[in-house]
Amino acid sequence: MTSRQDLQPDGEATLIEALLGLRIAMEVQMRPANERTLRARARKLGYCIHKSRLRSINEDNFGKYALVKEDSRKVVLGERFDASLEEIEEYLS
């Protein structure tokens, strides 16, 4: 029979990995609703959120988001598609 002490290091690592996996899964699950809400807020304020469509990341496109002022079509945040949703949310607040 294996003692609890023998399983503790592996058990802790497994628990940490499980919690990290759960956190990542929750972020992915929450992202679409958050993105939709953020896009609606941006529209009300006269902005538009563009998401990069490139599959490969290069020096001109980091694969994230850009915030564009609709009337002037000027990029105000994430010129190289390097803005996160959190950064856009902070900018709009």
C-alpha positions as protocol buffer text, in pm:
chain_id: "A"
residue {
  index: 1
  type: MET
  ca { x: 0 y: 0 z: 0 }
}
residue {
  index: 2
  type: THR
  ca { x: 131 y: 345 z: -92 }
}
residue {
  index: 3
  type: SER
  ca { x: 146 y: 602 z: 182 }
}
residue {
  index: 4
  type: ARG
  ca { x: 5 y: 952 z: 139 }
}
residue {
  index: 5
  type: GLN
  ca { x: 350 y: 1098 z: 183 }
}
residue {
  index: 6
  type: ASP
  ca { x: 471 y: 913 z: -129 }
}
residue {
  index: 7
  type: LEU
  ca { x: 188 y: 1061 z: -339 }
}
residue {
  index: 8
  type: GLN
  ca { x: 202 y: 1416 z: -207 }
}
residue {
  index: 9
  type: PRO
  ca { x: 456 y: 1568 z: -452 }
}
residue {
  index: 10
  type: ASP
  ca { x: 284 y: 1414 z: -754 }
}
residue {
  index: 11
  type: GLY
  ca { x: -56 y: 1497 z: -611 }
}
residue {
  index: 12
  type: GLU
  ca { x: 40 y: 1863 z: -564 }
}
residue {
  index: 13
  type: ALA
  ca { x: 178 y: 1891 z: -914 }
}
residue {
  index: 14
  type: THR
  ca { x: -134 y: 1730 z: -1055 }
}
residue {
  index: 15
  type: LEU
  ca { x: -359 y: 1964 z: -856 }
}
residue {
  index: 16
  type: ILE
  ca { x: -165 y: 2270 z: -970 }
}
residue {
  index: 17
  type: GLU
  ca { x: -177 y: 2154 z: -1330 }
}
residue {
  index: 18
  type: ALA
  ca { x: -550 y: 2084 z: -1299 }
}
residue {
  index: 19
  type: LEU
  ca { x: -617 y: 2430 z: -1154 }
}
residue {
  index: 20
  type: LEU
  ca { x: -411 y: 2594 z: -1427 }
}
residue {
  index: 21
  type: GLY
  ca { x: -598 y: 2396 z: -1692 }
}
residue {
  index: 22
  type: LEU
  ca { x: -931 y: 2492 z: -1536 }
}
residue {
  index: 23
  type: ARG
  ca { x: -832 y: 2859 z: -1533 }
}
residue {
  index: 24
  type: ILE
  ca { x: -732 y: 2849 z: -1899 }
}
residue {
  index: 25
  type: ALA
  ca { x: -1054 y: 2669 z: -1991 }
}
residue {
  index: 26
  type: MET
  ca { x: -1261 y: 2930 z: -1804 }
}
residue {
  index: 27
  type: GLU
  ca { x: -1079 y: 3215 z: -1981 }
}
residue {
  index: 28
  type: VAL
  ca { x: -1144 y: 3059 z: -2320 }
}
residue {
  index: 29
  type: GLN
  ca { x: -1508 y: 2998 z: -2234 }
}
residue {
  index: 30
  type: MET
  ca { x: -1558 y: 3355 z: -2107 }
}
residue {
  index: 31
  type: ARG
  ca { x: -1372 y: 3525 z: -2395 }
}
residue {
  index: 32
  type: PRO
  ca { x: -1652 y: 3527 z: -2657 }
}
residue {
  index: 33
  type: ALA
  ca { x: -1908 y: 3690 z: -2425 }
}
residue {
  index: 34
  type: ASN
  ca { x: -1647 y: 3937 z: -2306 }
}
residue {
  index: 35
  type: GLU
  ca { x: -1544 y: 4011 z: -2665 }
}
residue {
  index: 36
  type: ARG
  ca { x: -1905 y: 4064 z: -2772 }
}
residue {
  index: 37
  type: THR
  ca { x: -1970 y: 4295 z: -2480 }
}
residue {
  index: 38
  type: LEU
  ca { x: -1652 y: 4487 z: -2550 }
}
residue {
  index: 39
  type: ARG
  ca { x: -1735 y: 4518 z: -2921 }
}
residue {
  index: 40
  type: ALA
  ca { x: -2080 y: 4657 z: -2833 }
}
residue {
  index: 41
  type: ARG
  ca { x: -1928 y: 4910 z: -2591 }
}
residue {
  index: 42
  type: ALA
  ca { x: -1672 y: 5014 z: -2852 }
}
residue {
  index: 43
  type: ARG
  ca { x: -1946 y: 5064 z: -3113 }
}
residue {
  index: 44
  type: LYS
  ca { x: -2141 y: 5288 z: -2876 }
}
residue {
  index: 45
  type: LEU
  ca { x: -1830 y: 5500 z: -2825 }
}
residue {
  index: 46
  type: GLY
  ca { x: -1753 y: 5525 z: -3198 }
}
residue {
  index: 47
  type: TYR
  ca { x: -1481 y: 5260 z: -3219 }
}
residue {
  index: 48
  type: CYS
  ca { x: -1449 y: 4929 z: -3395 }
}
residue {
  index: 49
  type: ILE
  ca { x: -1246 y: 4626 z: -3280 }
}
residue {
  index: 50
  type: HIS
  ca { x: -1059 y: 4437 z: -3550 }
}
residue {
  index: 51
  type: LYS
  ca { x: -918 y: 4090 z: -3488 }
}
residue {
  index: 52
  type: SER
  ca { x: -617 y: 3967 z: -3678 }
}
residue {
  index: 53
  type: ARG
  ca { x: -693 y: 3689 z: -3925 }
}
residue {
  index: 54
  type: LEU
  ca { x: -335 y: 3587 z: -3991 }
}
residue {
  index: 55
  type: ARG
  ca { x: -242 y: 3236 z: -3881 }
}
residue {
  index: 56
  type: SER
  ca { x: 128 y: 3314 z: -3848 }
}
residue {
  index: 57
  type: ILE
  ca { x: 266 y: 3589 z: -3628 }
}
residue {
  index: 58
  type: ASN
  ca { x: 524 y: 3827 z: -3776 }
}
residue {
  index: 59
  type: GLU
  ca { x: 680 y: 4162 z: -3683 }
}
residue {
  index: 60
  type: ASP
  ca { x: 387 y: 4356 z: -3832 }
}
residue {
  index: 61
  type: ASN
  ca { x: 108 y: 4141 z: -3696 }
}
residue {
  index: 62
  type: PHE
  ca { x: 106 y: 3988 z: -3349 }
}
residue {
  index: 63
  type: GLY
  ca { x: -225 y: 3805 z: -3393 }
}
residue {
  index: 64
  type: LYS
  ca { x: -436 y: 3995 z: -3139 }
}
residue {
  index: 65
  type: TYR
  ca { x: -665 y: 4299 z: -3175 }
}
residue {
  index: 66
  type: ALA
  ca { x: -666 y: 4657 z: -3300 }
}
residue {
  index: 67
  type: LEU
  ca { x: -901 y: 4936 z: -3190 }
}
residue {
  index: 68
  type: VAL
  ca { x: -1003 y: 5172 z: -3471 }
}
residue {
  index: 69
  type: LYS
  ca { x: -1186 y: 5506 z: -3448 }
}
residue {
  index: 70
  type: GLU
  ca { x: -1475 y: 5463 z: -3693 }
}
residue {
  index: 71
  type: ASP
  ca { x: -1513 y: 5817 z: -3822 }
}
residue {
  index: 72
  type: SER
  ca { x: -1145 y: 5870 z: -3908 }
}
residue {
  index: 73
  type: ARG
  ca { x: -1051 y: 5501 z: -3962 }
}
residue {
  index: 74
  type: LYS
  ca { x: -741 y: 5569 z: -3751 }
}
residue {
  index: 75
  type: VAL
  ca { x: -593 y: 5292 z: -3536 }
}
residue {
  index: 76
  type: VAL
  ca { x: -584 y: 5419 z: -3178 }
}
residue {
  index: 77
  type: LEU
  ca { x: -460 y: 5102 z: -3006 }
}
residue {
  index: 78
  type: GLY
  ca { x: -288 y: 4789 z: -3135 }
}
residue {
  index: 79
  type: GLU
  ca { x: -147 y: 4925 z: -3458 }
}
residue {
  index: 80
  type: ARG
  ca { x: 34 y: 4595 z: -3518 }
}
residue {
  index: 81
  type: PHE
  ca { x: -258 y: 4386 z: -3386 }
}
residue {
  index: 82
  type: ASP
  ca { x: -80 y: 4367 z: -3052 }
}
residue {
  index: 83
  type: ALA
  ca { x: -359 y: 4487 z: -2819 }
}
residue {
  index: 84
  type: SER
  ca { x: -528 y: 4242 z: -2584 }
}
residue {
  index: 85
  type: LEU
  ca { x: -897 y: 4258 z: -2495 }
}
residue {
  index: 86
  type: GLU
  ca { x: -796 y: 4371 z: -2146 }
}
residue {
  index: 87
  type: GLU
  ca { x: -597 y: 4664 z: -2289 }
}
residue {
  index: 88
  type: ILE
  ca { x: -888 y: 4765 z: -2510 }
}
residue {
  index: 89
  type: GLU
  ca { x: -1126 y: 4744 z: -2216 }
}
residue {
  index: 90
  type: GLU
  ca { x: -897 y: 4967 z: -2011 }
}
residue {
  index: 91
  type: TYR
  ca { x: -868 y: 5218 z: -2298 }
}
residue {
  index: 92
  type: LEU
  ca { x: -1246 y: 5238 z: -2335 }
}
residue {
  index: 93
  type: SER
  ca { x: -1304 y: 5286 z: -1961 }
}
